Amino acid sequence: MVYSFTYNATTPDQLPADEQELCARALEACEGSYAPYSNYHVGAALRLSDGSVVTGANQENASYPCGTCAERTALHYAQSAHPTLTVDAIAVAAKSSSRPATKLPFPCGLCRQALLEAEQRQNTPIKIIVATSKEAMVFPSAACLLPFAF
């Protein structure tokens, strides 16, 4: 048995303009993060089918690691506030304190499941973009990140 998928490994400046903008919005969204325990500030930006962008940031609490990741914060807001729109793409960026992250901020398992279920509900793929200031990876679908989902 073989499982395979395709993705694009590149640099942020090589992304199309709309994806560069989505990554920039994700990095800006880090400012709304509340991460006093991990000091890992994550932002997510979703582009909806009408072209609008919704952002979210991770929110920790004293019962760490119980909190909400940036991806689910943005996704659940988008689904609640814009139930008739689909999610075309999501960009995820992170920083520690005031400097950008050096490792790609891949979605956790909970976020992968939530993104995949959103993709299944809307019956269209969600492009996943994870980026730092130096590198980016683009996946054509959430299914690429969670091959054996529930």
Phi, psi and omega in degrees: 000142178224132172247130178217158177207165179250151175207165180247118174261124187207195173246152183305324181288350177266354178287155172301156185305318182294327178284325174299317179296319179297319177296319178297320179293324177295318178295319176299323182295338177304334181296336179271004181288144171240099186225059182287345184264315181266337187057027179245103186264118184243138176235149177226145176227127179251135172261123181269167185297341177268005179092349180287160181239134176243135180242163176204161179223156180291146182229109179266171172210177186297338177270042179310134016265016178291119181187193180232130179286159181300319183299314181286327176302309181292316183297313183291326174296313181300317181292327180282316185276335184226061188296342181267354181262155176255161177265121179274319185204156174224136173247142180234131178224161181212160172208152175254122185054246186251005181246147179297153178292151177257346177250144180299134183271075181293143177299144176288176181299319178299316181291322177300317179295315180297317179295319179294319179294324176297317178299316179293319180297319183272351176061030173217149181291152173249119177288133180249125178237122173245135187211150165242186179288346184246338181215159179212148173231135181238125179248135184289346185202150174297333180299334178296329182270350181216076188292332183241059184287167174297000000 
